[in-house]
Amino acid sequence: MGVVLLFLKKFVVKYFTSLALEKIVIIFLRELVKRTDSKVDDELFEAVFNQTKVGEEQ
């Protein structure tokens, strides 16, 4: 298990830039907000991520 985690860590560090990781996190958060059906979550997400390019793509 330790070898697999070490490989994944090195793979992520080598091939994913911080911008790519940021986009992945924003996409996952958007999906989570869609599933909660809470107006407060929707407003908070829009307030925080409205300025990002990922938020404007859809």
Backbone hydrogen bonds in HBPLUS format (Angstrom, degrees):
<---DONOR---> <-ACCEPTOR-->    atom                        ^
c    i                          cat <-CA-CA->   ^        H-A-AA   ^      H-
h    n   atom  resd res      DA  || num        DHA   H-A  angle D-A-AA Bond
n    s   type  num  typ     dist DA aas  dist angle  dist       angle   num
A0005-LEU N   A0001-MET O   3.06 MM   4  6.36 163.7  2.09 152.4 156.4     1
A0006-LEU N   A0002-GLY O   2.97 MM   4  6.10 154.9  2.04 142.0 149.2     2
A0007-PHE N   A0003-VAL O   2.92 MM   4  6.13 158.4  1.97 147.0 152.8     3
A0008-LEU N   A0004-VAL O   2.91 MM   4  6.17 166.1  1.93 153.6 157.2     4
A0009-LYS N   A0005-LEU O   2.93 MM   4  6.08 158.4  1.97 146.9 152.9     5
A0010-LYS N   A0006-LEU O   3.02 MM   4  6.25 165.6  2.04 151.4 154.6     6
A0011-PHE N   A0007-PHE O   2.85 MM   4  6.02 157.0  1.90 153.4 160.6     7
A0012-VAL N   A0008-LEU O   2.94 MM   4  6.08 166.2  1.95 152.2 155.0     8
A0013-VAL N   A0009-LYS O   3.01 MM   4  6.17 166.8  2.03 151.0 155.0     9
A0014-LYS N   A0010-LYS O   2.94 MM   4  5.98 152.8  2.02 142.9 150.3    10
A0015-TYR N   A0011-PHE O   2.94 MM   4  5.96 169.2  1.96 155.5 158.2    11
A0016-PHE N   A0012-VAL O   3.01 MM   4  5.27 151.5  2.09 136.7 142.5    12
A0021-LEU N   A0017-THR O   3.08 MM   4  6.39 163.6  2.11 153.7 158.0    13
A0022-GLU N   A0018-SER O   2.89 MM   4  6.00 151.0  1.97 142.1 150.3    14
A0023-LYS N   A0019-LEU O   3.04 MM   4  6.28 156.0  2.10 146.1 151.6    15
A0024-ILE N   A0020-ALA O   3.05 MM   4  6.31 156.5  2.10 147.8 154.0    16
A0025-VAL N   A0021-LEU O   3.00 MM   4  6.23 161.4  2.03 150.2 154.7    17
A0026-ILE N   A0022-GLU O   2.99 MM   4  6.20 159.1  2.03 149.4 155.2    18
A0027-ILE N   A0023-LYS O   2.94 MM   4  6.15 157.2  2.00 148.3 154.4    19
A0028-PHE N   A0024-ILE O   3.01 MM   4  6.25 162.9  2.03 151.5 155.7    20
A0029-LEU N   A0025-VAL O   2.90 MM   4  6.10 158.3  1.95 149.5 155.9    21
A0030-ARG N   A0026-ILE O   2.89 MM   4  6.06 153.8  1.96 146.8 153.8    22
A0031-GLU N   A0027-ILE O   3.08 MM   4  6.35 159.5  2.13 149.2 153.8    23
A0032-LEU N   A0028-PHE O   3.00 MM   4  6.23 153.6  2.07 145.3 153.0    24
A0033-VAL N   A0029-LEU O   2.90 MM   4  6.11 156.8  1.95 150.2 156.0    25
A0034-LYS N   A0030-ARG O   2.96 MM   4  6.21 154.4  2.02 147.8 154.8    26
A0035-ARG N   A0031-GLU O   3.20 MM   4  6.39 146.4  2.32 141.6 149.3    27
A0036-THR N   A0033-VAL O   3.32 MM   3  5.35 141.1  2.48  97.8 108.0    28
A0042-ASP N   A0038-SER O   3.13 MM   4  6.45 159.4  2.17 148.6 154.1    29
A0043-GLU N   A0039-LYS O   2.97 MM   4  6.20 161.6  2.00 150.4 154.8    30
A0044-LEU N   A0040-VAL O   2.91 MM   4  6.09 161.1  1.95 151.4 156.9    31
A0045-PHE N   A0041-ASP O   2.89 MM   4  6.03 162.5  1.92 151.5 156.3    32
A0046-GLU N   A0042-ASP O   3.01 MM   4  6.18 165.7  2.03 148.8 152.8    33
A0047-ALA N   A0043-GLU O   2.94 MM   4  6.09 154.9  2.00 145.6 152.8    34
A0048-VAL N   A0044-LEU O   3.01 MM   4  6.17 154.0  2.08 148.7 155.0    35
A0049-PHE N   A0045-PHE O   2.82 MM   4  5.79 171.6  1.83 159.5 162.5    36
A0050-ASN N   A0046-GLU O   3.06 MM   4  4.99 121.4  2.42 133.3 135.0    37
A0052-THR N   A0049-PHE O   3.37 MM   3  5.56 158.8  2.41 105.8 111.6    38
A0056-GLU N   A0053-LYS O   3.06 MM   3  5.10 134.9  2.28  96.5 109.2    39
A0057-GLU N   A0054-VAL O   3.33 MM   3  5.32 148.5  2.43  98.5 107.1    40
